[in-house]
Amino acid sequence: MDWHLIAMLHAMSATAKGVVVMLLLMSAISIWLAVERGLRYSVARNQSRAFISQVTPVLGEGKLDEAIAIATRNRKSPIASLVATGLEEFTSAPAHSTSPELIDAAKRGLDRSVATIHSELKRGLSGLATIGSTAPFVGLFGTVVGIMNAFRASAPAKAAGIQSVASGISEALVTTALGLLVAVPAVWCYNYFTSTVENFDVEMENSSMELVSYLVRRTPPADPLP
């Protein structure tokens, strides 16, 4: 038997070929998820930098409507989306609302926004985790099938000569290697993107506290009780 990759693929049984197709499909899905999430996080970082540089002087001048407009133009930024929600809740509160009610409305909006943004940022990561954890076992299934075929082929000859077991061994080698080749990049990408999401969470938490402090400073104190 020719021990080149193409020759080994041609010599595989139907079950082993099915394992290879499944692993290739899992690899394609993990690549798509990694590219999509990588682009999403890159845009989020760029828009966050642009938003912070644009909104800081605007908030310093107390122009909340203009700050909301800037945040709306940078909606793919977690910080911009968070600030927009908090300011919208603050500015849309009834005119007769007291200072604590205004701040509470902003806090509720910020809490909802943080949960929603966190969920969106984590979208797709579970797929990477699933592929990273299951691909080695799919490859292991192909390994078992290859070994079984090798023993089956050697049984009539009453001896495990290399020619009789070559096809089964090639199945085991290819599926094992392919399973690891699919799993390792998926796990790397999952860990990297999870760390990225955690950084975004920290940024959102800090931005949320800073926005609440800003709104408290610009909200007049409640009238003292008579």
C-alpha positions, -999 to +999 in steps of 0.1 A: +000+000+000+011+036-008+014+055+025+006+089+010-024+108+023-046+105-008-039+068-011-048+062+025-081+082+021-090+060-010-083+029+010-105+038+039-138+020+047-171+038+043-173+043+081-139+059+083-147+082+054-178+093+072-157+101+102-133+122+080-162+141+065-177+148+099-143+161+112-139+183+081-174+197+086-165+204+123-133+221+111-152+243+086-177+254+113-149+262+138-130+282+112-162+302+104-169+308+140-134+319+147-133+343+118-167+358+126-160+363+163-125+377+155-140+403+132-168+411+156-144+417+185-120+437+163-149+461+152-160+464+188-125+474+199-121+500+171-155+515+177-149+516+215-118+536+210-135+560+186-165+564+209-145+572+240-125+598+222-156+614+207-180+612+237-156+624+265-157+661+256-194+660+248-203+646+282-180+672+298-202+698+282-234+681+294-248+674+259-265+641+266-285+641+233-253+645+213-237+617+234-266+594+227-262+602+189-225+594+190-232+561+209-258+552+183-233+556+155-210+531+173-235+505+184-211+476+177-190+489+207-202+473+240-193+505+258-212+527+233-243+505+235-241+504+273-238+542+276-266+548+250-290+526+270-281+543+303-285+578+289-317+570+271-332+556+303-321+587+322-334+613+297-367+595+290-377+594+327-408+614+335-401+651+343-415+648+378-391+619+387-370+625+418-332+622+417-331+587+431-357+576+406-337+589+377-305+571+389-325+539+395-339+540+360-304+544+346-290+516+367-318+492+356-312+501+320-274+495+324-280+461+341-302+449+313-278+462+287-248+445+303-266+411+303-277+415+267-243+426+254-226+398+273-249+372+258-242+386+223-205+387+228-205+350+239-225+339+209-208+311+190-182+304+217-202+274+229-198+259+194-161+263+195-160+246+230-182+218+217-160+211+187-128+214+207-140+188+233-157+163+209-134+163+179-108+141+196-135+115+205-148+115+169-113+109+158-109+082+184-140+065+170-123+064+136-092+050+153-113+021+168-129+014+134-095+013+118-081-011+143-111-033+140-107-034+102-070-042+106-078-072+128-106-083+105-083-082+075-055-101+092-078-129+105-080-149+073-042-149+069-037-161+105-010-135+108-008-097+112+013-090+081+018-053+071+000-058+038-031-072+055-034-046+082-022-016+062-056-002+053-069-004+089-038+012+102-040+041+078-076+047+088-066+048+125-037+072+118-056+096+096-087+099+118-066+103+150-045+130+135-075+148+119-094+147+152-065+164+170-060+189+141-096+200+144-097+201+182-065+220+191-072+252+171-108+252+183-097+251+219-071+278+214-097+301+198-122+294+225-098+303+253-086+334+235-121+346+228-133+339+263-105+360+276-115+388+252-151+387+264-139+389+300-120+420+291-151+435+275-170+426+307-145+445+328-147+475+305-185+475+306-185+473+344-161+502+347-181+523+322-213+515+340-200+527+373-185+558+357-217+567+340-238+563+372-213+586+390-215+611+362-254+611+363-253+614+401-231+645+398-254+662+373-287+653+390-298+679+415-301+667+451-336+659+463-354+686+482-351+682+520-381+670+539-400+698+557 
